[in-house]
């Protein structure tokens, strides 16, 4: 039996073939229609005599049109078409099918390639048009920009400069192109600008901005705000630098004028207080090891007389002339001269080489002002006092240095004027403490920082406790406990002695009244010192009367100690107040007798009942010899004089038994000093009274 030839591919096999390829992605209805149509075409082609190759080719083309373009599909399809003994006819059918499939695929490929070519060509033309438009826009922007724009390569060569940039430099295009960026340096370049530039062109940074000056072609200086950016290629390699410069010369000059006005004295043109402190503080910002500096604080002598007698206009002319002299003498030495205000000037020495250089600057100041200054037809003699400070930077602070120089200046004035005085750390420390005392004292009373110790006054006849002296102390929060010698002088100068003295009287009288209530007649009298300002105050008598009434203390138990300088003569108003106090029953004693002018006649007028010989007379009598003998004779004379006038005598500063014995032999009535007891708290005085009774 001979083999049979299938007239067409089996529809089911053909459907499975197409479904197994791209057919799985097709809609089932569309796939069924494609299967039916291609099978029909292949059937028609096979039945025709001769073979209808056109129908077979159409079947192949339909598959390509339906996106069945996989070569593997073609191979499997041919396998289905070639079957049986009539291989030639089957081969012709398969060949026609394959030819149609291949022709359709080629045509489709050509169409797609053409579409791609057209699209690429269109894209190229569009890109070229966009590039031309972009270049036109850039060129228009580049040429018409109000700020200067320059383009350079990373080697630093200027490739292009726009009109605004040429105007900034006052240059022609050929003057700019080809120049090196590094040629455009200026002595006043902002620190760090060229370091930033090197980092930019090496690709370490993308941009930077600085205010930078340049020289124009005509030699003038133009100030600009420079912004420089880096341009990279597609691979990220730096290829260009773009600089944009804004001319800020007018703004810069205005700022400089305003800064000059803010930092310079309008009268003299010298740097003012603000500029001086700015320069001084800069020294302390990052000093080199061992760095030193110097200050000469200058105050004119006699300037107030010129101002008051010839007027402020003449005074201003004098200040301006003095400033010129100081600057002419000291600026060549590299020193800053500033006016702090009024007739005060200061000289700042940076990197000072020692005290000798600072003193030399002070001598230069005095020499510059040694000759009279011609002003408005007058030849005005004006000198100066100079406080000189020279210190390591690490040893102080700007404000502490200024305070120290200022205090040193006032020492120069106190020591005679027309001179320089060198900073003394110990004296400065005392002065600073004095300043701290004066600042703190107004609130110290309210905060309860003062307290009173009491020092015994003993009878030399039997050693008994007869009186106590109230001695005020200050428990200062920073300086510790201060004795009266450390703050009473400041209190008198500032007027704070009045409230402080009133408080001491109230406390001492209240304590004395308490002792009286506890111990009766065994209670000691209380001695309270009066400052000169208190004695001369019109409210002294009413204050003491109010205090005695308020505490209930018998006036006879209060002794007020005054100094020789408290009363200057028989007509002094304060003398009446002292008589009024004695009339009240209060006793008076002259304190520190022998240390003042000691006009013995005033003892006749003062209503005093006792003298206290200054402790220095007794405490200095430690060495043997002629001076000791003479000293004891003076003390003996004072005791005799006091007794002749009917006054009791108390010796201060008695530190040993030998001195006590000699004073007793001379007839001295009382003594106080460490031999009889140091200043102590009220409770210790009470224990001493109790112990004496035992």
Secondary structure, DSSP 8 states (H G I E B T S, - for coil): ------SS--HHHHHHHHHHTGGGGS-HHHHHHHHHHHHHHHHHHHHSSS--HHHHHHHHHHHHHTT---HHHHHHHHHHH--SS-HHHHHHHHHHHHHHHHHHHHHHHHHHHHHHHHHHHHHHHHHHHHHHHHHHHHHHHHHH-SSEEEEEETTSBEEEE-HHHHHHHT--HHHHTT-BGGG---TT--TTHHHHHHHHHTTS-SEEEEEEEEE-TTS-EEEEEEEEEEEE-TTS-EEEEEEEEEE-HHHHHHHHHHHHHHHB-TTT-SB-HHHHHHHHHHHHHS--TT-EEEEEEEEEESHHHHHHHH-HHHHHHHHHHHHHHHHHHHGGGT-EEEEEETTEEEEEEET---HHHHHHHHHHHHHHTSS-EEETTEEE--EEEEEEEEEEGGG--HHHHHHHHHHHHHHHHHTTSSSEEE--HHHHHHHHHHHHHHHHHHHHTTTT-EEEEEEEEEETTT--EEEEEEEEEEEETTTEEE-GGGTHHHHHHHTTHHHHHHHHHHHHHHHHHHHHHHHGGGS-EEEEE--HHHHT-TTHHHHHHHHHHHHT--GGGEEEEE-GGG--STT-HHHHHHHHHHHHT-EEEEEEETSS---THHHHHS---EEEE-HHHHHTTTS-SHHHHHHHHHHHHHHHHHHHTT-EEEE----SHHHHHHHHHHT--EE-STTT---B-HHHHHHHHHHHH-
